Amino acid sequence: MTNTQIEVSILGQPYRLACSPETEGALREAVARVDAEMNKVRNASNVRGTDRIAVMAALSLASELLKLQDSVRHGEAFPAEEIRRTMHSMNEQLGAVIAQYEVQ
């Protein structure tokens, strides 16, 4: 698997990151989420200094993740990506069965 270099910006700072072509979209989404959270912290508070903003944003994102994990454990939220994978697999299996009967 070949890694590529991508250029991104978080809180106005450029970063060069390595990723596989398959994960580039997800990485860019993560960068956008982190950048948005850091900008939200900077604009909504008197926290200054990139390191402090990063810590506050990380705490906010971690809190969101923990709430989501807790709601999944209690059956209040559905793991959408797992559902998509399962549906895709089921569609492939159904397609194979249908193709079998079409040939006959």
N, CA, C and O atoms as CSV, one atom per row, in Angstrom:
chain,resi,resn,atom,element,x,y,z
A,1,MET,N,N,0.840,-1.166,0.000
A,1,MET,CA,C,0.000,0.000,0.000
A,1,MET,C,C,0.893,1.239,0.000
A,1,MET,O,O,1.804,1.357,0.819
A,2,THR,N,N,0.627,2.144,-0.911
A,2,THR,CA,C,1.436,3.342,-1.044
A,2,THR,C,C,0.799,4.497,-0.295
A,2,THR,O,O,-0.392,4.766,-0.447
A,3,ASN,N,N,1.587,5.170,0.505
A,3,ASN,CA,C,1.093,6.346,1.206
A,3,ASN,C,C,1.286,7.574,0.347
A,3,ASN,O,O,2.234,7.655,-0.434
A,4,THR,N,N,0.386,8.530,0.493
A,4,THR,CA,C,0.505,9.806,-0.179
A,4,THR,C,C,0.605,10.895,0.873
A,4,THR,O,O,0.216,10.698,2.025
A,5,GLN,N,N,1.120,12.022,0.479
A,5,GLN,CA,C,1.215,13.180,1.364
A,5,GLN,C,C,0.071,14.130,1.018
A,5,GLN,O,O,-0.171,14.431,-0.150
A,6,ILE,N,N,-0.623,14.593,2.048
A,6,ILE,CA,C,-1.660,15.593,1.822
A,6,ILE,C,C,-1.352,16.819,2.666
A,6,ILE,O,O,-0.778,16.711,3.750
A,7,GLU,N,N,-1.732,17.972,2.167
A,7,GLU,CA,C,-1.557,19.230,2.884
A,7,GLU,C,C,-2.902,19.620,3.465
A,7,GLU,O,O,-3.906,19.653,2.753
A,8,VAL,N,N,-2.924,19.916,4.757
A,8,VAL,CA,C,-4.151,20.347,5.423
A,8,VAL,C,C,-3.830,21.553,6.295
A,8,VAL,O,O,-2.668,21.890,6.523
A,9,SER,N,N,-4.888,22.192,6.775
A,9,SER,CA,C,-4.724,23.337,7.662
A,9,SER,C,C,-5.643,23.150,8.860
A,9,SER,O,O,-6.831,22.863,8.714
A,10,ILE,N,N,-5.075,23.317,10.038
A,10,ILE,CA,C,-5.848,23.257,11.277
A,10,ILE,C,C,-5.558,24.532,12.049
A,10,ILE,O,O,-4.413,24.815,12.401
A,11,LEU,N,N,-6.603,25.293,12.307
A,11,LEU,CA,C,-6.495,26.564,13.005
A,11,LEU,C,C,-5.467,27.480,12.322
A,11,LEU,O,O,-4.701,28.188,12.975
A,12,GLY,N,N,-5.484,27.438,10.996
A,12,GLY,CA,C,-4.592,28.287,10.216
A,12,GLY,C,C,-3.164,27.798,10.091
A,12,GLY,O,O,-2.351,28.439,9.425
A,13,GLN,N,N,-2.840,26.683,10.712
A,13,GLN,CA,C,-1.489,26.119,10.648
A,13,GLN,C,C,-1.453,25.011,9.596
A,13,GLN,O,O,-2.303,24.121,9.612
A,14,PRO,N,N,-0.490,25.054,8.692
A,14,PRO,CA,C,-0.408,23.982,7.699
A,14,PRO,C,C,0.242,22.725,8.287
A,14,PRO,O,O,1.163,22.797,9.101
A,15,TYR,N,N,-0.266,21.588,7.850
A,15,TYR,CA,C,0.287,20.293,8.246
A,15,TYR,C,C,0.381,19.424,7.009
A,15,TYR,O,O,-0.487,19.463,6.137
A,16,ARG,N,N,1.443,18.642,6.944
A,16,ARG,CA,C,1.598,17.646,5.889
A,16,ARG,C,C,1.432,16.286,6.554
A,16,ARG,O,O,2.164,15.941,7.482
A,17,LEU,N,N,0.452,15.513,6.063
A,17,LEU,CA,C,0.136,14.227,6.655
A,17,LEU,C,C,0.271,13.116,5.629
A,17,LEU,O,O,0.012,13.317,4.442
A,18,ALA,N,N,0.674,11.953,6.090
A,18,ALA,CA,C,0.765,10.781,5.224
A,18,ALA,C,C,-0.454,9.908,5.461
A,18,ALA,O,O,-0.892,9.718,6.596
A,19,CYS,N,N,-0.987,9.384,4.379
A,19,CYS,CA,C,-2.119,8.462,4.484
A,19,CYS,C,C,-2.190,7.632,3.209
A,19,CYS,O,O,-1.590,7.972,2.188
A,20,SER,N,N,-2.932,6.545,3.293
A,20,SER,CA,C,-3.155,5.748,2.098
A,20,SER,C,C,-4.254,6.417,1.284
A,20,SER,O,O,-5.072,7.142,1.850
A,21,PRO,N,N,-4.296,6.200,-0.013
A,21,PRO,CA,C,-5.365,6.784,-0.829
A,21,PRO,C,C,-6.758,6.385,-0.327
A,21,PRO,O,O,-7.705,7.162,-0.443
A,22,GLU,N,N,-6.881,5.178,0.226
A,22,GLU,CA,C,-8.178,4.696,0.702
A,22,GLU,C,C,-8.663,5.448,1.936
A,22,GLU,O,O,-9.869,5.543,2.167
A,23,THR,N,N,-7.743,5.979,2.725
A,23,THR,CA,C,-8.135,6.647,3.963
A,23,THR,C,C,-8.090,8.168,3.862
A,23,THR,O,O,-8.378,8.859,4.839
A,24,GLU,N,N,-7.737,8.694,2.704
A,24,GLU,CA,C,-7.599,10.146,2.572
A,24,GLU,C,C,-8.905,10.878,2.883
A,24,GLU,O,O,-8.891,11.884,3.593
A,25,GLY,N,N,-10.017,10.394,2.370
A,25,GLY,CA,C,-11.295,11.060,2.613
A,25,GLY,C,C,-11.637,11.123,4.089
A,25,GLY,O,O,-12.060,12.164,4.593
A,26,ALA,N,N,-11.453,10.009,4.779
A,26,ALA,CA,C,-11.743,9.962,6.213
A,26,ALA,C,C,-10.793,10.873,6.988
A,26,ALA,O,O,-11.205,11.535,7.941
A,27,LEU,N,N,-9.533,10.908,6.584
A,27,LEU,CA,C,-8.571,11.780,7.263
A,27,LEU,C,C,-8.941,13.236,7.059
A,27,LEU,O,O,-8.876,14.029,7.999
A,28,ARG,N,N,-9.327,13.600,5.849
A,28,ARG,CA,C,-9.736,14.984,5.587
A,28,ARG,C,C,-10.977,15.352,6.404
A,28,ARG,O,O,-11.092,16.476,6.891
A,29,GLU,N,N,-11.901,14.404,6.551
A,29,GLU,CA,C,-13.081,14.636,7.392
A,29,GLU,C,C,-12.678,14.870,8.837
A,29,GLU,O,O,-13.206,15.764,9.497
A,30,ALA,N,N,-11.740,14.065,9.331
A,30,ALA,CA,C,-11.263,14.211,10.702
A,30,ALA,C,C,-10.575,15.558,10.887
A,30,ALA,O,O,-10.778,16.226,11.901
A,31,VAL,N,N,-9.767,15.957,9.920
A,31,VAL,CA,C,-9.086,17.254,9.986
A,31,VAL,C,C,-10.121,18.376,10.047
A,31,VAL,O,O,-9.991,19.304,10.846
A,32,ALA,N,N,-11.143,18.289,9.206
A,32,ALA,CA,C,-12.186,19.321,9.194
A,32,ALA,C,C,-12.899,19.385,10.543
A,32,ALA,O,O,-13.213,20.471,11.032
A,33,ARG,N,N,-13.155,18.226,11.142
A,33,ARG,CA,C,-13.845,18.185,12.443
A,33,ARG,C,C,-12.984,18.794,13.540
A,33,ARG,O,O,-13.471,19.569,14.363
A,34,VAL,N,N,-11.688,18.438,13.549
A,34,VAL,CA,C,-10.763,18.990,14.548
A,34,VAL,C,C,-10.616,20.498,14.350
A,34,VAL,O,O,-10.638,21.254,15.321
A,35,ASP,N,N,-10.465,20.937,13.107
A,35,ASP,CA,C,-10.333,22.359,12.816
A,35,ASP,C,C,-11.578,23.122,13.276
A,35,ASP,O,O,-11.464,24.186,13.884
A,36,ALA,N,N,-12.764,22.579,12.987
A,36,ALA,CA,C,-14.009,23.233,13.399
A,36,ALA,C,C,-14.100,23.329,14.918
A,36,ALA,O,O,-14.489,24.364,15.459
A,37,GLU,N,N,-13.743,22.255,15.593
A,37,GLU,CA,C,-13.826,22.257,17.066
A,37,GLU,C,C,-12.831,23.240,17.662
A,37,GLU,O,O,-13.156,23.947,18.616
A,38,MET,N,N,-11.628,23.292,17.113
A,38,MET,CA,C,-10.626,24.226,17.635
A,38,MET,C,C,-11.052,25.671,17.387
A,38,MET,O,O,-10.860,26.531,18.246
A,39,ASN,N,N,-11.631,25.940,16.215
A,39,ASN,CA,C,-12.126,27.291,15.937
A,39,ASN,C,C,-13.277,27.654,16.870
A,39,ASN,O,O,-13.378,28.794,17.324
A,40,LYS,N,N,-14.142,26.684,17.154
A,40,LYS,CA,C,-15.258,26.919,18.074
A,40,LYS,C,C,-14.741,27.284,19.463
A,40,LYS,O,O,-15.238,28.220,20.090
A,41,VAL,N,N,-13.749,26.548,19.937
A,41,VAL,CA,C,-13.161,26.834,21.255
A,41,VAL,C,C,-12.531,28.218,21.257
A,41,VAL,O,O,-12.740,28.999,22.186
A,42,ARG,N,N,-11.767,28.519,20.231
A,42,ARG,CA,C,-11.080,29.820,20.168
A,42,ARG,C,C,-12.082,30.969,20.138
A,42,ARG,O,O,-11.888,31.981,20.811
A,43,ASN,N,N,-13.158,30.817,19.355
A,43,ASN,CA,C,-14.123,31.905,19.193
A,43,ASN,C,C,-15.098,32.037,20.359
A,43,ASN,O,O,-15.647,33.116,20.584
A,44,ALA,N,N,-15.321,30.960,21.098
A,44,ALA,CA,C,-16.327,30.984,22.157
A,44,ALA,C,C,-15.752,31.213,23.555
A,44,ALA,O,O,-16.498,31.273,24.531
A,45,SER,N,N,-14.446,31.340,23.651
A,45,SER,CA,C,-13.864,31.492,24.984
A,45,SER,C,C,-12.667,32.419,24.929
A,45,SER,O,O,-12.255,32.887,23.867
A,46,ASN,N,N,-12.133,32.663,26.089
A,46,ASN,CA,C,-10.928,33.499,26.142
A,46,ASN,C,C,-9.672,32.644,26.218
A,46,ASN,O,O,-8.606,33.137,26.589
A,47,VAL,N,N,-9.789,31.363,25.868
A,47,VAL,CA,C,-8.626,30.473,25.845
A,47,VAL,C,C,-7.712,30.915,24.707
A,47,VAL,O,O,-8.150,31.060,23.566
A,48,ARG,N,N,-6.463,31.123,25.023
A,48,ARG,CA,C,-5.482,31.532,24.014
A,48,ARG,C,C,-4.325,30.547,24.041
A,48,ARG,O,O,-4.076,29.875,25.042
A,49,GLY,N,N,-3.651,30.482,22.957
A,49,GLY,CA,C,-2.533,29.551,22.816
A,49,GLY,C,C,-3.023,28.285,22.149
A,49,GLY,O,O,-3.961,27.638,22.614
A,50,THR,N,N,-2.381,27.948,21.067
A,50,THR,CA,C,-2.801,26.797,20.272
A,50,THR,C,C,-2.822,25.512,21.085
A,50,THR,O,O,-3.713,24.682,20.907
A,51,ASP,N,N,-1.852,25.339,21.972
A,51,ASP,CA,C,-1.826,24.105,22.763
A,51,ASP,C,C,-3.025,24.007,23.687
A,51,ASP,O,O,-3.611,22.933,23.824
A,52,ARG,N,N,-3.398,25.099,24.317
A,52,ARG,CA,C,-4.568,25.092,25.203
A,52,ARG,C,C,-5.863,24.897,24.411
A,52,ARG,O,O,-6.759,24.172,24.844
A,53,ILE,N,N,-5.953,25.540,23.266
A,53,ILE,CA,C,-7.129,25.363,22.403
A,53,ILE,C,C,-7.230,23.906,21.967
A,53,ILE,O,O,-8.318,23.330,21.962
A,54,ALA,N,N,-6.100,23.311,21.603
A,54,ALA,CA,C,-6.087,21.906,21.172
A,54,ALA,C,C,-6.552,20.984,22.298
A,54,ALA,O,O,-7.312,20.046,22.056
A,55,VAL,N,N,-6.101,21.244,23.523
A,55,VAL,CA,C,-6.507,20.414,24.662
A,55,VAL,C,C,-8.000,20.556,24.907
A,55,VAL,O,O,-8.683,19.554,25.118
A,56,MET,N,N,-8.520,21.769,24.883
A,56,MET,CA,C,-9.953,21.982,25.106
A,56,MET,C,C,-10.777,21.325,23.998
A,56,MET,O,O,-11.820,20.732,24.275
A,57,ALA,N,N,-10.323,21.425,22.754
A,57,ALA,CA,C,-11.025,20.785,21.636
A,57,ALA,C,C,-10.975,19.267,21.784
A,57,ALA,O,O,-11.974,18.589,21.543
A,58,ALA,N,N,-9.830,18.735,22.176
A,58,ALA,CA,C,-9.697,17.286,22.368
A,58,ALA,C,C,-10.634,16.801,23.468
A,58,ALA,O,O,-11.253,15.746,23.334
A,59,LEU,N,N,-10.742,17.558,24.546
A,59,LEU,CA,C,-11.654,17.190,25.629
A,59,LEU,C,C,-13.110,17.214,25.160
A,59,LEU,O,O,-13.897,16.340,25.522
A,60,SER,N,N,-13.455,18.193,24.373
A,60,SER,CA,C,-14.813,18.284,23.847
A,60,SER,C,C,-15.124,17.108,22.925
A,60,SER,O,O,-16.190,16.502,23.031
A,61,LEU,N,N,-14.200,16.782,22.022
A,61,LEU,CA,C,-14.395,15.657,21.109
A,61,LEU,C,C,-14.430,14.332,21.858
A,61,LEU,O,O,-15.225,13.453,21.526
A,62,ALA,N,N,-13.574,14.183,22.867
A,62,ALA,CA,C,-13.568,12.956,23.668
A,62,ALA,C,C,-14.884,12.806,24.419
A,62,ALA,O,O,-15.408,11.699,24.540
A,63,SER,N,N,-15.415,13.904,24.919
A,63,SER,CA,C,-16.697,13.869,25.618
A,63,SER,C,C,-17.809,13.417,24.677
A,63,SER,O,O,-18.647,12.595,25.047
A,64,GLU,N,N,-17.815,13.958,23.455
A,64,GLU,CA,C,-18.803,13.537,22.453
A,64,GLU,C,C,-18.686,12.045,22.168
A,64,GLU,O,O,-19.692,11.339,22.094
A,65,LEU,N,N,-17.464,11.573,22.010
A,65,LEU,CA,C,-17.234,10.159,21.724
A,65,LEU,C,C,-17.725,9.277,22.863
A,65,LEU,O,O,-18.373,8.258,22.625
A,66,LEU,N,N,-17.425,9.658,24.086
A,66,LEU,CA,C,-17.861,8.869,25.240
A,66,LEU,C,C,-19.385,8.831,25.347
A,66,LEU,O,O,-19.952,7.786,25.669
A,67,LYS,N,N,-20.055,9.953,25.084
A,67,LYS,CA,C,-21.518,9.979,25.101
A,67,LYS,C,C,-22.085,9.061,24.025
A,67,LYS,O,O,-23.041,8.324,24.268
A,68,LEU,N,N,-21.490,9.110,22.834
A,68,LEU,CA,C,-21.951,8.256,21.744
A,68,LEU,C,C,-21.738,6.788,22.076
A,68,LEU,O,O,-22.633,5.970,21.857
A,69,GLN,N,N,-20.563,6.438,22.603
A,69,GLN,CA,C,-20.297,5.055,22.984
A,69,GLN,C,C,-21.281,4.580,24.040
A,69,GLN,O,O,-21.759,3.448,23.980
A,70,ASP,N,N,-21.584,5.433,25.000
A,70,ASP,CA,C,-22.529,5.072,26.051
A,70,ASP,C,C,-23.920,4.851,25.473
A,70,ASP,O,O,-24.606,3.907,25.863
A,71,SER,N,N,-24.344,5.705,24.551
A,71,SER,CA,C,-25.675,5.545,23.964
A,71,SER,C,C,-25.739,4.295,23.087
A,71,SER,O,O,-26.787,3.652,23.017
A,72,VAL,N,N,-24.652,3.942,22.426
A,72,VAL,CA,C,-24.616,2.706,21.630
A,72,VAL,C,C,-24.724,1.500,22.562
A,72,VAL,O,O,-25.455,0.552,22.275
A,73,ARG,N,N,-24.000,1.539,23.669
A,73,ARG,CA,C,-24.058,0.438,24.642
A,73,ARG,C,C,-25.463,0.232,25.186
A,73,ARG,O,O,-25.865,-0.895,25.475
A,74,HIS,N,N,-26.205,1.318,25.325
A,74,HIS,CA,C,-27.548,1.226,25.873
A,74,HIS,C,C,-28.615,1.097,24.781
A,74,HIS,O,O,-29.810,1.180,25.063
A,75,GLY,N,N,-28.180,0.894,23.543
A,75,GLY,CA,C,-29.122,0.695,22.444
A,75,GLY,C,C,-29.849,1.951,22.013
A,75,GLY,O,O,-30.875,1.870,21.336
A,76,GLU,N,N,-29.336,3.109,22.392
A,76,GLU,CA,C,-29.994,4.365,22.040
A,76,GLU,C,C,-29.496,4.934,20.719
A,76,GLU,O,O,-30.139,5.815,20.148
A,77,ALA,N,N,-28.392,4.458,20.239
A,77,ALA,CA,C,-27.845,4.927,18.968
A,77,ALA,C,C,-27.413,3.717,18.163
A,77,ALA,O,O,-27.078,2.668,18.713
A,78,PHE,N,N,-27.428,3.881,16.871
A,78,PHE,CA,C,-27.045,2.782,15.997
A,78,PHE,C,C,-25.691,3.078,15.364
A,78,PHE,O,O,-25.442,4.198,14.919
A,79,PRO,N,N,-24.824,2.082,15.325
A,79,PRO,CA,C,-23.526,2.259,14.660
A,79,PRO,C,C,-23.733,2.256,13.145
A,79,PRO,O,O,-23.735,1.194,12.522
A,80,ALA,N,N,-23.905,3.423,12.560
A,80,ALA,CA,C,-24.295,3.569,11.154
A,80,ALA,C,C,-23.336,2.853,10.201
A,80,ALA,O,O,-23.785,2.193,9.264
A,81,GLU,N,N,-22.043,2.972,10.421
A,81,GLU,CA,C,-21.093,2.352,9.486
A,81,GLU,C,C,-21.217,0.833,9.511
A,81,GLU,O,O,-21.136,0.190,8.465
A,82,GLU,N,N,-21.411,0.261,10.675
A,82,GLU,CA,C,-21.595,-1.189,10.774
A,82,GLU,C,C,-22.871,-1.610,10.046
A,82,GLU,O,O,-22.890,-2.634,9.365
A,83,ILE,N,N,-23.915,-0.834,10.188
A,83,ILE,CA,C,-25.169,-1.129,9.484
A,83,ILE,C,C,-24.963,-1.045,7.981
A,83,ILE,O,O,-25.458,-1.903,7.250
A,84,ARG,N,N,-24.243,-0.030,7.497
A,84,ARG,CA,C,-23.964,0.096,6.061
A,84,ARG,C,C,-23.195,-1.116,5.543
A,84,ARG,O,O,-23.527,-1.659,4.489
A,85,ARG,N,N,-22.162,-1.544,6.284
A,85,ARG,CA,C,-21.374,-2.702,5.858
A,85,ARG,C,C,-22.233,-3.954,5.797
A,85,ARG,O,O,-22.133,-4.735,4.851
A,86,THR,N,N,-23.074,-4.143,6.801
A,86,THR,CA,C,-23.951,-5.315,6.832
A,86,THR,C,C,-24.922,-5.288,5.668
A,86,THR,O,O,-25.137,-6.309,5.015
A,87,MET,N,N,-25.511,-4.131,5.401
A,87,MET,CA,C,-26.456,-4.016,4.281
A,87,MET,C,C,-25.757,-4.266,2.951
A,87,MET,O,O,-26.314,-4.916,2.067
A,88,HIS,N,N,-24.544,-3.754,2.808
A,88,HIS,CA,C,-23.785,-3.971,1.578
A,88,HIS,C,C,-23.512,-5.458,1.381
A,88,HIS,O,O,-23.671,-5.987,0.281
A,89,SER,N,N,-23.100,-6.128,2.455
A,89,SER,CA,C,-22.831,-7.563,2.385
A,89,SER,C,C,-24.099,-8.337,2.025
A,89,SER,O,O,-24.066,-9.248,1.198
A,90,MET,N,N,-25.205,-7.968,2.647
A,90,MET,CA,C,-26.472,-8.646,2.354
A,90,MET,C,C,-26.889,-8.424,0.899
A,90,MET,O,O,-27.381,-9.344,0.245
A,91,ASN,N,N,-26.695,-7.217,0.401
A,91,ASN,CA,C,-27.031,-6.931,-0.998
A,91,ASN,C,C,-26.176,-7.761,-1.948
A,91,ASN,O,O,-26.671,-8.252,-2.963
A,92,GLU,N,N,-24.908,-7.916,-1.626
A,92,GLU,CA,C,-24.029,-8.740,-2.461
A,92,GLU,C,C,-24.491,-10.197,-2.448
A,92,GLU,O,O,-24.527,-10.852,-3.490
A,93,GLN,N,N,-24.841,-10.697,-1.271
A,93,GLN,CA,C,-25.317,-12.075,-1.176
A,93,GLN,C,C,-26.618,-12.260,-1.945
A,93,GLN,O,O,-26.782,-13.255,-2.651
A,94,LEU,N,N,-27.541,-11.318,-1.816
A,94,LEU,CA,C,-28.801,-11.400,-2.559
A,94,LEU,C,C,-28.546,-11.344,-4.065
A,94,LEU,O,O,-29.165,-12.074,-4.839
A,95,GLY,N,N,-27.629,-10.469,-4.466
A,95,GLY,CA,C,-27.281,-10.373,-5.888
A,95,GLY,C,C,-26.731,-11.680,-6.420
A,95,GLY,O,O,-27.051,-12.073,-7.541
A,96,ALA,N,N,-25.910,-12.359,-5.637
A,96,ALA,CA,C,-25.342,-13.644,-6.058
A,96,ALA,C,C,-26.438,-14.697,-6.196
A,96,ALA,O,O,-26.431,-15.485,-7.142
A,97,VAL,N,N,-27.379,-14.711,-5.252
A,97,VAL,CA,C,-28.475,-15.682,-5.320
A,97,VAL,C,C,-29.361,-15.396,-6.525
A,97,VAL,O,O,-29.750,-16.318,-7.241
A,98,ILE,N,N,-29.678,-14.143,-6.752
A,98,ILE,CA,C,-30.514,-13.774,-7.900
A,98,ILE,C,C,-29.806,-14.141,-9.197
A,98,ILE,O,O,-30.428,-14.657,-10.126
A,99,ALA,N,N,-28.510,-13.874,-9.259
A,99,ALA,CA,C,-27.746,-14.210,-10.462
A,99,ALA,C,C,-27.766,-15.710,-10.717
A,99,ALA,O,O,-27.811,-16.136,-11.871
A,100,GLN,N,N,-27.735,-16.517,-9.664
A,100,GLN,CA,C,-27.805,-17.972,-9.817
A,100,GLN,C,C,-29.094,-18.384,-10.495
A,100,GLN,O,O,-29.076,-19.228,-11.392
A,101,TYR,N,N,-30.200,-17.815,-10.093
A,101,TYR,CA,C,-31.499,-18.194,-10.637
A,101,TYR,C,C,-31.739,-17.611,-12.019
A,101,TYR,O,O,-32.513,-18.169,-12.795
A,102,GLU,N,N,-31.091,-16.500,-12.340
A,102,GLU,CA,C,-31.227,-15.915,-13.668
A,102,GLU,C,C,-30.532,-16.776,-14.710
A,102,GLU,O,O,-30.990,-16.867,-15.850
A,103,VAL,N,N,-29.436,-17.404,-14.328
A,103,VAL,CA,C,-28.664,-18.248,-15.244
A,103,VAL,C,C,-29.424,-19.506,-15.583
A,103,VAL,O,O,-29.349,-19.973,-16.719
A,104,GLN,N,N,-30.144,-20.065,-14.656
A,104,GLN,CA,C,-30.844,-21.334,-14.856
A,104,GLN,C,C,-32.007,-21.221,-15.773
A,104,GLN,O,O,-32.688,-22.213,-16.031
